[in-house]
Amino acid sequence: MKSILVIALSILMINICKGQNTYIPLVKENSFCINHQFLDTDHYPKPSAATLSYFNGDSIYNAKLYGKRYFSSLSGTHPCPPEQLPCFVVDEPYKPMDKNFGGLYRDDTTEMKVFYIPVASTEEVELYNFALSEGDTISDYLKILMPQEYIGEDIVDSISIDTINGQVRKVLNFQAKSQYFPFNTYFIKVIEGIGLKCDYCEGTLADCNIVSSTKNTPDTPSNKIEIFPNPTSDYIILRSSTSISKVEIFDQNNRIVISSQSLEIDVSSLISGVYFLRCLTLDNQFYYQKFIKI
């Protein structure tokens, strides 16, 4: 009887280990990430917007198959007095308002890596590597993507195995410190099959509480906005065929770091990294671009 129990436990442990070693791909349709943007203020961050990201369709480049990733702004309201703005509350069910191409992604399931070709680029870069162990160095592009609150040394601080959305996933943890609570540290999480932590859901639109989708509509043309110089060290100039009423710049923590009505913006105070730019036109359309601060 004892030997049967030992055998059963051994089989169970083997299955658990196999489950943890089976790579979960990032690039797959019917998977959705919701990120909430915040405006930094003196006392606390204020919610200002929310975006949805997802994969739809594929493309072959250099004989490799990539998934196309898109980003959509979500509708919502600001139910507060003008002096307290922003106070964004996203509509539920979620309602995408546009569709913006966000680049090409592919998984290497053997090496447990995710590769990425940014918009307007032809060069593939390594984004995530889930074969890393504690103390290993992360990719150069992930270093750029890290939120401003990251205080680590470009290595994996710790590894955890978490069950998320019903699947056992490897999680890379990176130390960060809140600017609002300087004595509190926390972990930035990069999750297998998800990427940087977000409100994640797999399933149909109905399963994920999305009532409509722009997945089958034409892309919102991001090329209506051009940024020069890019990369930049001190300023950016925007060129557009449409009239822009407001410009917001988001960091990788989805916080608004600059808000402006000018087409020439001083970004010298920003730390090095990738930033996303959202432009509101006079006819209330949103256009997106991104730039690199060096």
C-alpha positions, -999 to +999 in steps of 0.1 A: +000+000+000+028+024+009+046+017-024+014+024-044+011+058-025+047+067-033+042+058-070+010+079-071+028+109-055+057+106-079+034+106-109+016+136-096+049+155-091+061+146-126+028+159-141+031+192-121+067+196-133+057+189-169+029+214-165+053+241-153+077+233-181+051+235-209+055+270-224+024+290-227+026+313-258+018+350-257+007+353-293-029+339-296-062+353-306-092+355-282-069+369-255-073+404-242-053+428-219-068+459-204-045+485-191-055+516-171-037+549-176-031+574-148-021+611-145+006+617-119-004+644-094+012+656-062-008+634-039-019+604-059-023+591-095-056+599-111-072+575-136-073+591-171-080+564-197-080+527-204-068+507-234-075+472-247-048+451-265-053+419-285-040+398-314-059+396-347-045+380-378-010+372-388+018+381-412+049+364-426+082+383-425+116+368-433+099+334-436+087+336-400+050+338-388+040+367-366+008+377-349-005+412-354-012+431-321-037+460-319-045+486-293-080+502-288-091+530-265-120+521-243-150+544-238-157+558-203-167+589-183-152+613-158-180+615-131-164+642-110-164+681-108-140+699-132-116+708-105-111+671-097-104+659-133-093+634-145-114+607-128-119+582-156-143+553-151-142+528-179-176+517-194-186+481-187-192+461-207-159+473-224-164+493-256-134+497-280-135+530-299-107+526-324-081+502-337-043+509-338-016+486-351+010+479-324+036+457-342+044+421-349+050+394-323+061+358-324+068+330-298+098+307-300+083+278-280+116+259-279+136+288-263+105+301-244+111+336-259+089+363-274+102+384-303+088+417-315+091+439-346+080+475-336+058+496-358+078+513-386+108+490-380+121+460-399+144+447-371+133+419-347+142+423-311+139+399-281+112+411-258+106+384-231+126+353-222+108+329-199+138+305-197+156+329-174+164+321-138+168+343-108+198+366-113+198+364-151+201+395-173+169+406-191+168+417-228+178+452-238+143+460-250+126+448-218+150+472-200+135+500-220+100+489-214+103+488-176+082+514-157+099+544-141+094+529-106+118+500-115+148+501-091+165+468-101+198+461-119+184+447-151+183+412-137+155+389-126+150+395-089+129+364-083+109+337-100+074+325-090+049+300-103+014+313-102-020+299-115-035+327-136-066+323-157-066+286-149-031+279-161+002+275-142+025+302-154+061+313-148+064+348-135+095+370-136+095+395-107+114+428-107+117+451-077+101+486-078+094+514-054+062+535-054+068+573-058+038+579-036+048+555-009+086+556-010+091+531+018+069+505+000+085+482-025+066+459-048+072+436-078+067+444-114+055+411-129+062+397-164+039+368-168+043+338-192+016+340-219+006+375-209+036+398-207+036+428-184+008+424-159-026+436-170-063+428-165-062+396-186-089+375-201-091+346-225-123+336-244-149+352-266-158+389-265-188+380-244-167+359-220-144+389-215-172+415-211-165+432-244-198+442-262-183+454-295-150+451-312-130+469-338-111+436-346-126+435-381-126+472-389-098+491-408-069+502-387-069+537-372-041+554-393-013+561-368+008+575-397-013+607-395+012+616-367+049+618-373+075+624-346+109+640-352+136+633-341+130+597-330+149+585-309+154+618-291+173+632-261+156+665-254+125+674-275+101+661-301+082+678-329+049+665-342+038+667-378+003+660-388-021+665-417-049+670-391-054+696-364-043+684-329-060+699-298-042+679-271-011+656-267-006+632-239+026+611-233+024+578-214+052+559-198+054+521-196+035+522-163+005+536-183+008+570-165+005+603-182+039+620-177+033+650-201+002+667-212+005+695-238-013+715-265+019+723-284+034+704-313+069+709-300+074+692-266+103+692-242+110+657-231+144+662-216+131+655-180+120+620-190+142+590-182+154+568-210+128+544-223+099+539-247+069+563-245+035+563-261+019+594-275-018+600-278-031+629-299-067+642-297-078+660-329-103+688-332-129+663-345-124+642-313-104+614-330-074+597-312-042+589-330-012+571-315+025+569-320+055+560-298+090+573-295+122+564-277+139+588-252+176+583-250 
